[in-house]
Amino acid sequence: MSKKKISLACSVCGSRNYTIVENLNRTERLEVKKFCKYCGKHTLHRETK
């Protein structure tokens, strides 16, 4: 079975900075505070397809 990769996009500028392997047990979209190199600060990153 292959693992599905998802990307995390910055909520401020919209750039997709991070990719992670999806956890199949999770039901809602992931939201994590991470550093955005384009904004230059820590922002909320949301899961995209």
PDBQT receptor file of N, H, CA, C and O in Angstrom, charges set to zero:
ATOM      1  N   MET A   1       0.845  -1.184   0.000  1.00  0.00    +0.000 N 
ATOM      2  CA  MET A   1       0.000   0.000   0.000  1.00  0.00    +0.000 C 
ATOM      3  C   MET A   1       0.887   1.243   0.000  1.00  0.00    +0.000 C 
ATOM      4  O   MET A   1       1.799   1.352   0.819  1.00  0.00    +0.000 OA
ATOM      5  N   SER A   2       0.632   2.163  -0.895  1.00  0.00    +0.000 N 
ATOM      6  H   SER A   2      -0.109   2.074  -1.561  1.00  0.00    +0.000 HD
ATOM      7  CA  SER A   2       1.453   3.371  -0.983  1.00  0.00    +0.000 C 
ATOM      8  C   SER A   2       0.935   4.439  -0.030  1.00  0.00    +0.000 C 
ATOM      9  O   SER A   2      -0.264   4.540   0.232  1.00  0.00    +0.000 OA
ATOM     10  N   LYS A   3       1.859   5.218   0.471  1.00  0.00    +0.000 N 
ATOM     11  H   LYS A   3       2.832   5.136   0.258  1.00  0.00    +0.000 HD
ATOM     12  CA  LYS A   3       1.517   6.318   1.367  1.00  0.00    +0.000 C 
ATOM     13  C   LYS A   3       1.114   7.534   0.549  1.00  0.00    +0.000 C 
ATOM     14  O   LYS A   3       1.717   7.806  -0.489  1.00  0.00    +0.000 OA
ATOM     15  N   LYS A   4       0.109   8.265   0.997  1.00  0.00    +0.000 N 
ATOM     16  H   LYS A   4      -0.381   8.044   1.840  1.00  0.00    +0.000 HD
ATOM     17  CA  LYS A   4      -0.359   9.444   0.292  1.00  0.00    +0.000 C 
ATOM     18  C   LYS A   4       0.309  10.679   0.881  1.00  0.00    +0.000 C 
ATOM     19  O   LYS A   4       0.271  10.881   2.094  1.00  0.00    +0.000 OA
ATOM     20  N   LYS A   5       0.919  11.506   0.041  1.00  0.00    +0.000 N 
ATOM     21  H   LYS A   5       0.950  11.342  -0.945  1.00  0.00    +0.000 HD
ATOM     22  CA  LYS A   5       1.561  12.731   0.498  1.00  0.00    +0.000 C 
ATOM     23  C   LYS A   5       0.592  13.889   0.381  1.00  0.00    +0.000 C 
ATOM     24  O   LYS A   5      -0.154  13.995  -0.592  1.00  0.00    +0.000 OA
ATOM     25  N   ILE A   6       0.609  14.757   1.382  1.00  0.00    +0.000 N 
ATOM     26  H   ILE A   6       1.215  14.671   2.172  1.00  0.00    +0.000 HD
ATOM     27  CA  ILE A   6      -0.195  15.971   1.339  1.00  0.00    +0.000 C 
ATOM     28  C   ILE A   6       0.733  17.149   1.591  1.00  0.00    +0.000 C 
ATOM     29  O   ILE A   6       1.802  16.986   2.181  1.00  0.00    +0.000 OA
ATOM     30  N   SER A   7       0.334  18.318   1.152  1.00  0.00    +0.000 N 
ATOM     31  H   SER A   7      -0.534  18.450   0.673  1.00  0.00    +0.000 HD
ATOM     32  CA  SER A   7       1.166  19.499   1.343  1.00  0.00    +0.000 C 
ATOM     33  C   SER A   7       0.478  20.468   2.295  1.00  0.00    +0.000 C 
ATOM     34  O   SER A   7      -0.748  20.505   2.404  1.00  0.00    +0.000 OA
ATOM     35  N   LEU A   8       1.310  21.252   2.982  1.00  0.00    +0.000 N 
ATOM     36  H   LEU A   8       2.306  21.222   2.893  1.00  0.00    +0.000 HD
ATOM     37  CA  LEU A   8       0.812  22.275   3.889  1.00  0.00    +0.000 C 
ATOM     38  C   LEU A   8       1.056  23.635   3.254  1.00  0.00    +0.000 C 
ATOM     39  O   LEU A   8       2.183  23.957   2.879  1.00  0.00    +0.000 OA
ATOM     40  N   ALA A   9      -0.003  24.437   3.134  1.00  0.00    +0.000 N 
ATOM     41  H   ALA A   9      -0.919  24.176   3.439  1.00  0.00    +0.000 HD
ATOM     42  CA  ALA A   9       0.094  25.747   2.504  1.00  0.00    +0.000 C 
ATOM     43  C   ALA A   9      -0.057  26.840   3.548  1.00  0.00    +0.000 C 
ATOM     44  O   ALA A   9      -0.847  26.721   4.485  1.00  0.00    +0.000 OA
ATOM     45  N   CYS A  10       0.708  27.900   3.372  1.00  0.00    +0.000 N 
ATOM     46  H   CYS A  10       1.350  27.997   2.611  1.00  0.00    +0.000 HD
ATOM     47  CA  CYS A  10       0.651  29.052   4.276  1.00  0.00    +0.000 C 
ATOM     48  C   CYS A  10      -0.703  29.740   4.126  1.00  0.00    +0.000 C 
ATOM     49  O   CYS A  10      -1.172  29.939   3.005  1.00  0.00    +0.000 OA
ATOM     50  N   SER A  11      -1.330  30.100   5.231  1.00  0.00    +0.000 N 
ATOM     51  H   SER A  11      -0.949  29.938   6.141  1.00  0.00    +0.000 HD
ATOM     52  CA  SER A  11      -2.633  30.745   5.171  1.00  0.00    +0.000 C 
ATOM     53  C   SER A  11      -2.522  32.222   4.804  1.00  0.00    +0.000 C 
ATOM     54  O   SER A  11      -3.522  32.834   4.429  1.00  0.00    +0.000 OA
ATOM     55  N   VAL A  12      -1.320  32.811   4.904  1.00  0.00    +0.000 N 
ATOM     56  H   VAL A  12      -0.508  32.314   5.209  1.00  0.00    +0.000 HD
ATOM     57  CA  VAL A  12      -1.140  34.230   4.590  1.00  0.00    +0.000 C 
ATOM     58  C   VAL A  12      -0.836  34.413   3.097  1.00  0.00    +0.000 C 
ATOM     59  O   VAL A  12      -1.551  35.130   2.399  1.00  0.00    +0.000 OA
ATOM     60  N   CYS A  13       0.235  33.757   2.611  1.00  0.00    +0.000 N 
ATOM     61  H   CYS A  13       0.817  33.174   3.178  1.00  0.00    +0.000 HD
ATOM     62  CA  CYS A  13       0.643  33.975   1.215  1.00  0.00    +0.000 C 
ATOM     63  C   CYS A  13       0.209  32.855   0.280  1.00  0.00    +0.000 C 
ATOM     64  O   CYS A  13       0.210  33.043  -0.936  1.00  0.00    +0.000 OA
ATOM     65  N   GLY A  14      -0.162  31.693   0.814  1.00  0.00    +0.000 N 
ATOM     66  H   GLY A  14      -0.163  31.540   1.802  1.00  0.00    +0.000 HD
ATOM     67  CA  GLY A  14      -0.665  30.601  -0.009  1.00  0.00    +0.000 C 
ATOM     68  C   GLY A  14       0.388  29.683  -0.589  1.00  0.00    +0.000 C 
ATOM     69  O   GLY A  14       0.046  28.750  -1.316  1.00  0.00    +0.000 OA
ATOM     70  N   SER A  15       1.674  29.914  -0.292  1.00  0.00    +0.000 N 
ATOM     71  H   SER A  15       1.952  30.672   0.299  1.00  0.00    +0.000 HD
ATOM     72  CA  SER A  15       2.721  29.059  -0.845  1.00  0.00    +0.000 C 
ATOM     73  C   SER A  15       2.747  27.717  -0.120  1.00  0.00    +0.000 C 
ATOM     74  O   SER A  15       2.515  27.644   1.087  1.00  0.00    +0.000 OA
ATOM     75  N   ARG A  16       3.030  26.661  -0.872  1.00  0.00    +0.000 N 
ATOM     76  H   ARG A  16       3.219  26.720  -1.852  1.00  0.00    +0.000 HD
ATOM     77  CA  ARG A  16       3.072  25.314  -0.308  1.00  0.00    +0.000 C 
ATOM     78  C   ARG A  16       4.506  25.007   0.093  1.00  0.00    +0.000 C 
ATOM     79  O   ARG A  16       5.344  24.708  -0.757  1.00  0.00    +0.000 OA
ATOM     80  N   ASN A  17       4.789  25.081   1.389  1.00  0.00    +0.000 N 
ATOM     81  H   ASN A  17       4.108  25.324   2.080  1.00  0.00    +0.000 HD
ATOM     82  CA  ASN A  17       6.151  24.992   1.894  1.00  0.00    +0.000 C 
ATOM     83  C   ASN A  17       6.528  23.610   2.405  1.00  0.00    +0.000 C 
ATOM     84  O   ASN A  17       7.700  23.241   2.336  1.00  0.00    +0.000 OA
ATOM     85  N   TYR A  18       5.582  22.838   2.911  1.00  0.00    +0.000 N 
ATOM     86  H   TYR A  18       4.630  23.139   2.967  1.00  0.00    +0.000 HD
ATOM     87  CA  TYR A  18       5.888  21.572   3.575  1.00  0.00    +0.000 C 
ATOM     88  C   TYR A  18       5.072  20.449   2.973  1.00  0.00    +0.000 C 
ATOM     89  O   TYR A  18       3.932  20.656   2.558  1.00  0.00    +0.000 OA
ATOM     90  N   THR A  19       5.663  19.237   2.923  1.00  0.00    +0.000 N 
ATOM     91  H   THR A  19       6.589  19.070   3.260  1.00  0.00    +0.000 HD
ATOM     92  CA  THR A  19       4.933  18.036   2.536  1.00  0.00    +0.000 C 
ATOM     93  C   THR A  19       5.076  17.012   3.649  1.00  0.00    +0.000 C 
ATOM     94  O   THR A  19       6.145  16.880   4.245  1.00  0.00    +0.000 OA
ATOM     95  N   ILE A  20       4.001  16.289   3.929  1.00  0.00    +0.000 N 
ATOM     96  H   ILE A  20       3.132  16.396   3.445  1.00  0.00    +0.000 HD
ATOM     97  CA  ILE A  20       3.991  15.266   4.970  1.00  0.00    +0.000 C 
ATOM     98  C   ILE A  20       3.260  14.040   4.443  1.00  0.00    +0.000 C 
ATOM     99  O   ILE A  20       2.548  14.111   3.442  1.00  0.00    +0.000 OA
ATOM    100  N   VAL A  21       3.442  12.920   5.123  1.00  0.00    +0.000 N 
ATOM    101  H   VAL A  21       4.021  12.861   5.937  1.00  0.00    +0.000 HD
ATOM    102  CA  VAL A  21       2.724  11.691   4.792  1.00  0.00    +0.000 C 
ATOM    103  C   VAL A  21       1.434  11.680   5.596  1.00  0.00    +0.000 C 
ATOM    104  O   VAL A  21       1.441  11.934   6.801  1.00  0.00    +0.000 OA
ATOM    105  N   GLU A  22       0.332  11.387   4.926  1.00  0.00    +0.000 N 
ATOM    106  H   GLU A  22       0.326  11.182   3.948  1.00  0.00    +0.000 HD
ATOM    107  CA  GLU A  22      -0.983  11.465   5.548  1.00  0.00    +0.000 C 
ATOM    108  C   GLU A  22      -1.213  10.336   6.545  1.00  0.00    +0.000 C 
ATOM    109  O   GLU A  22      -0.861   9.185   6.286  1.00  0.00    +0.000 OA
ATOM    110  N   ASN A  23      -1.804  10.674   7.682  1.00  0.00    +0.000 N 
ATOM    111  H   ASN A  23      -2.090  11.609   7.893  1.00  0.00    +0.000 HD
ATOM    112  CA  ASN A  23      -2.250   9.696   8.667  1.00  0.00    +0.000 C 
ATOM    113  C   ASN A  23      -3.698   9.341   8.333  1.00  0.00    +0.000 C 
ATOM    114  O   ASN A  23      -4.563  10.216   8.327  1.00  0.00    +0.000 OA
ATOM    115  N   LEU A  24      -3.963   8.084   8.059  1.00  0.00    +0.000 N 
ATOM    116  H   LEU A  24      -3.260   7.373   8.064  1.00  0.00    +0.000 HD
ATOM    117  CA  LEU A  24      -5.291   7.660   7.603  1.00  0.00    +0.000 C 
ATOM    118  C   LEU A  24      -6.341   7.707   8.703  1.00  0.00    +0.000 C 
ATOM    119  O   LEU A  24      -7.535   7.690   8.405  1.00  0.00    +0.000 OA
ATOM    120  N   ASN A  25      -5.925   7.765   9.979  1.00  0.00    +0.000 N 
ATOM    121  H   ASN A  25      -4.955   7.778  10.221  1.00  0.00    +0.000 HD
ATOM    122  CA  ASN A  25      -6.884   7.778  11.087  1.00  0.00    +0.000 C 
ATOM    123  C   ASN A  25      -7.463   9.164  11.348  1.00  0.00    +0.000 C 
ATOM    124  O   ASN A  25      -8.443   9.297  12.082  1.00  0.00    +0.000 OA
ATOM    125  N   ARG A  26      -6.872  10.186  10.762  1.00  0.00    +0.000 N 
ATOM    126  H   ARG A  26      -6.076  10.078  10.167  1.00  0.00    +0.000 HD
ATOM    127  CA  ARG A  26      -7.313  11.559  10.988  1.00  0.00    +0.000 C 
ATOM    128  C   ARG A  26      -8.517  11.872  10.112  1.00  0.00    +0.000 C 
ATOM    129  O   ARG A  26      -8.561  11.455   8.954  1.00  0.00    +0.000 OA
ATOM    130  N   THR A  27      -9.504  12.608  10.650  1.00  0.00    +0.000 N 
ATOM    131  H   THR A  27      -9.468  12.947  11.591  1.00  0.00    +0.000 HD
ATOM    132  CA  THR A  27     -10.723  12.892   9.899  1.00  0.00    +0.000 C 
ATOM    133  C   THR A  27     -10.829  14.351   9.474  1.00  0.00    +0.000 C 
ATOM    134  O   THR A  27     -11.524  14.650   8.502  1.00  0.00    +0.000 OA
ATOM    135  N   GLU A  28     -10.162  15.269  10.170  1.00  0.00    +0.000 N 
ATOM    136  H   GLU A  28      -9.598  15.026  10.960  1.00  0.00    +0.000 HD
ATOM    137  CA  GLU A  28     -10.271  16.681   9.809  1.00  0.00    +0.000 C 
ATOM    138  C   GLU A  28      -8.941  17.193   9.269  1.00  0.00    +0.000 C 
ATOM    139  O   GLU A  28      -7.908  16.540   9.415  1.00  0.00    +0.000 OA
ATOM    140  N   ARG A  29      -8.978  18.354   8.652  1.00  0.00    +0.000 N 
ATOM    141  H   ARG A  29      -9.818  18.884   8.533  1.00  0.00    +0.000 HD
ATOM    142  CA  ARG A  29      -7.771  18.908   8.029  1.00  0.00    +0.000 C 
ATOM    143  C   ARG A  29      -6.783  19.391   9.078  1.00  0.00    +0.000 C 
ATOM    144  O   ARG A  29      -7.163  19.943  10.110  1.00  0.00    +0.000 OA
ATOM    145  N   LEU A  30      -5.516  19.172   8.792  1.00  0.00    +0.000 N 
ATOM    146  H   LEU A  30      -5.207  18.723   7.953  1.00  0.00    +0.000 HD
ATOM    147  CA  LEU A  30      -4.442  19.506   9.710  1.00  0.00    +0.000 C 
ATOM    148  C   LEU A  30      -4.116  20.996   9.632  1.00  0.00    +0.000 C 
ATOM    149  O   LEU A  30      -4.027  21.557   8.540  1.00  0.00    +0.000 OA
ATOM    150  N   GLU A  31      -3.936  21.644  10.796  1.00  0.00    +0.000 N 
ATOM    151  H   GLU A  31      -4.008  21.188  11.684  1.00  0.00    +0.000 HD
ATOM    152  CA  GLU A  31      -3.526  23.045  10.874  1.00  0.00    +0.000 C 
ATOM    153  C   GLU A  31      -2.386  23.141  11.868  1.00  0.00    +0.000 C 
ATOM    154  O   GLU A  31      -2.547  22.784  13.035  1.00  0.00    +0.000 OA
ATOM    155  N   VAL A  32      -1.220  23.624  11.413  1.00  0.00    +0.000 N 
ATOM    156  H   VAL A  32      -1.089  23.914  10.465  1.00  0.00    +0.000 HD
ATOM    157  CA  VAL A  32      -0.017  23.679  12.230  1.00  0.00    +0.000 C 
ATOM    158  C   VAL A  32       0.638  25.036  12.038  1.00  0.00    +0.000 C 
ATOM    159  O   VAL A  32       0.651  25.570  10.929  1.00  0.00    +0.000 OA
ATOM    160  N   LYS A  33       1.188  25.601  13.122  1.00  0.00    +0.000 N 
ATOM    161  H   LYS A  33       1.178  25.167  14.023  1.00  0.00    +0.000 HD
ATOM    162  CA  LYS A  33       1.967  26.827  13.000  1.00  0.00    +0.000 C 
ATOM    163  C   LYS A  33       3.385  26.453  12.620  1.00  0.00    +0.000 C 
ATOM    164  O   LYS A  33       4.071  25.752  13.364  1.00  0.00    +0.000 OA
ATOM    165  N   LYS A  34       3.829  26.929  11.444  1.00  0.00    +0.000 N 
ATOM    166  H   LYS A  34       3.271  27.498  10.840  1.00  0.00    +0.000 HD
ATOM    167  CA  LYS A  34       5.167  26.640  10.949  1.00  0.00    +0.000 C 
ATOM    168  C   LYS A  34       5.763  27.912  10.361  1.00  0.00    +0.000 C 
ATOM    169  O   LYS A  34       5.057  28.888  10.111  1.00  0.00    +0.000 OA
ATOM    170  N   PHE A  35       7.085  27.882  10.145  1.00  0.00    +0.000 N 
ATOM    171  H   PHE A  35       7.658  27.089  10.349  1.00  0.00    +0.000 HD
ATOM    172  CA  PHE A  35       7.778  29.042   9.597  1.00  0.00    +0.000 C 
ATOM    173  C   PHE A  35       7.612  29.087   8.082  1.00  0.00    +0.000 C 
ATOM    174  O   PHE A  35       7.849  28.092   7.397  1.00  0.00    +0.000 OA
ATOM    175  N   CYS A  36       7.207  30.238   7.565  1.00  0.00    +0.000 N 
ATOM    176  H   CYS A  36       7.014  31.046   8.122  1.00  0.00    +0.000 HD
ATOM    177  CA  CYS A  36       7.097  30.458   6.130  1.00  0.00    +0.000 C 
ATOM    178  C   CYS A  36       8.280  31.309   5.691  1.00  0.00    +0.000 C 
ATOM    179  O   CYS A  36       8.456  32.431   6.166  1.00  0.00    +0.000 OA
ATOM    180  N   LYS A  37       9.094  30.769   4.778  1.00  0.00    +0.000 N 
ATOM    181  H   LYS A  37       8.951  29.857   4.392  1.00  0.00    +0.000 HD
ATOM    182  CA  LYS A  37      10.286  31.500   4.346  1.00  0.00    +0.000 C 
ATOM    183  C   LYS A  37       9.940  32.681   3.449  1.00  0.00    +0.000 C 
ATOM    184  O   LYS A  37      10.759  33.587   3.294  1.00  0.00    +0.000 OA
ATOM    185  N   TYR A  38       8.758  32.697   2.858  1.00  0.00    +0.000 N 
ATOM    186  H   TYR A  38       8.092  31.961   2.984  1.00  0.00    +0.000 HD
ATOM    187  CA  TYR A  38       8.359  33.803   2.003  1.00  0.00    +0.000 C 
ATOM    188  C   TYR A  38       7.802  34.967   2.818  1.00  0.00    +0.000 C 
ATOM    189  O   TYR A  38       8.048  36.127   2.487  1.00  0.00    +0.000 OA
ATOM    190  N   CYS A  39       7.051  34.667   3.881  1.00  0.00    +0.000 N 
ATOM    191  H   CYS A  39       6.851  33.725   4.150  1.00  0.00    +0.000 HD
ATOM    192  CA  CYS A  39       6.531  35.716   4.771  1.00  0.00    +0.000 C 
ATOM    193  C   CYS A  39       7.594  36.164   5.772  1.00  0.00    +0.000 C 
ATOM    194  O   CYS A  39       7.588  37.311   6.218  1.00  0.00    +0.000 OA
ATOM    195  N   GLY A  40       8.510  35.252   6.124  1.00  0.00    +0.000 N 
ATOM    196  H   GLY A  40       8.515  34.320   5.762  1.00  0.00    +0.000 HD
ATOM    197  CA  GLY A  40       9.560  35.568   7.079  1.00  0.00    +0.000 C 
ATOM    198  C   GLY A  40       9.127  35.477   8.520  1.00  0.00    +0.000 C 
ATOM    199  O   GLY A  40       9.769  36.062   9.392  1.00  0.00    +0.000 OA
ATOM    200  N   LYS A  41       8.040  34.749   8.797  1.00  0.00    +0.000 N 
ATOM    201  H   LYS A  41       7.519  34.274   8.088  1.00  0.00    +0.000 HD
ATOM    202  CA  LYS A  41       7.562  34.601  10.175  1.00  0.00    +0.000 C 
ATOM    203  C   LYS A  41       6.771  33.308  10.310  1.00  0.00    +0.000 C 
ATOM    204  O   LYS A  41       6.488  32.637   9.318  1.00  0.00    +0.000 OA
ATOM    205  N   HIS A  42       6.417  32.963  11.549  1.00  0.00    +0.000 N 
ATOM    206  H   HIS A  42       6.647  33.508  12.355  1.00  0.00    +0.000 HD
ATOM    207  CA  HIS A  42       5.603  31.778  11.812  1.00  0.00    +0.000 C 
ATOM    208  C   HIS A  42       4.141  32.096  11.512  1.00  0.00    +0.000 C 
ATOM    209  O   HIS A  42       3.577  33.050  12.048  1.00  0.00    +0.000 OA
ATOM    210  N   THR A  43       3.544  31.288  10.654  1.00  0.00    +0.000 N 
ATOM    211  H   THR A  43       4.003  30.513  10.219  1.00  0.00    +0.000 HD
ATOM    212  CA  THR A  43       2.139  31.467  10.276  1.00  0.00    +0.000 C 
ATOM    213  C   THR A  43       1.427  30.126  10.345  1.00  0.00    +0.000 C 
ATOM    214  O   THR A  43       2.054  29.075  10.477  1.00  0.00    +0.000 OA
ATOM    215  N   LEU A  44       0.123  30.184  10.255  1.00  0.00    +0.000 N 
ATOM    216  H   LEU A  44      -0.386  31.038  10.148  1.00  0.00    +0.000 HD
ATOM    217  CA  LEU A  44      -0.689  28.974  10.267  1.00  0.00    +0.000 C 
ATOM    218  C   LEU A  44      -0.637  28.320   8.887  1.00  0.00    +0.000 C 
ATOM    219  O   LEU A  44      -0.915  28.967   7.877  1.00  0.00    +0.000 OA
ATOM    220  N   HIS A  45      -0.282  27.042   8.849  1.00  0.00    +0.000 N 
ATOM    221  H   HIS A  45      -0.056  26.516   9.669  1.00  0.00    +0.000 HD
ATOM    222  CA  HIS A  45      -0.253  26.270   7.598  1.00  0.00    +0.000 C 
ATOM    223  C   HIS A  45      -1.371  25.248   7.636  1.00  0.00    +0.000 C 
ATOM    224  O   HIS A  45      -1.541  24.539   8.627  1.00  0.00    +0.000 OA
ATOM    225  N   ARG A  46      -2.133  25.174   6.553  1.00  0.00    +0.000 N 
ATOM    226  H   ARG A  46      -1.995  25.751   5.748  1.00  0.00    +0.000 HD
ATOM    227  CA  ARG A  46      -3.273  24.264   6.463  1.00  0.00    +0.000 C 
ATOM    228  C   ARG A  46      -3.020  23.204   5.406  1.00  0.00    +0.000 C 
ATOM    229  O   ARG A  46      -2.287  23.418   4.440  1.00  0.00    +0.000 OA
ATOM    230  N   GLU A  47      -3.642  22.064   5.615  1.00  0.00    +0.000 N 
ATOM    231  H   GLU A  47      -4.238  21.890   6.399  1.00  0.00    +0.000 HD
ATOM    232  CA  GLU A  47      -3.512  20.935   4.691  1.00  0.00    +0.000 C 
ATOM    233  C   GLU A  47      -4.213  21.239   3.376  1.00  0.00    +0.000 C 
ATOM    234  O   GLU A  47      -5.342  21.729   3.364  1.00  0.00    +0.000 OA
ATOM    235  N   THR A  48      -3.538  20.947   2.268  1.00  0.00    +0.000 N 
ATOM    236  H   THR A  48      -2.620  20.549   2.278  1.00  0.00    +0.000 HD
ATOM    237  CA  THR A  48      -4.144  21.057   0.937  1.00  0.00    +0.000 C 
ATOM    238  C   THR A  48      -4.054  19.709   0.251  1.00  0.00    +0.000 C 
ATOM    239  O   THR A  48      -3.403  18.797   0.759  1.00  0.00    +0.000 OA
ATOM    240  N   LYS A  49      -4.695  19.572  -0.889  1.00  0.00    +0.000 N 
ATOM    241  H   LYS A  49      -5.224  20.313  -1.302  1.00  0.00    +0.000 HD
ATOM    242  CA  LYS A  49      -4.670  18.293  -1.585  1.00  0.00    +0.000 C 
ATOM    243  C   LYS A  49      -3.503  18.205  -2.521  1.00  0.00    +0.000 C 
ATOM    244  O   LYS A  49      -3.327  17.190  -3.194  1.00  0.00    +0.000 OA
TER     245      LYS A  49
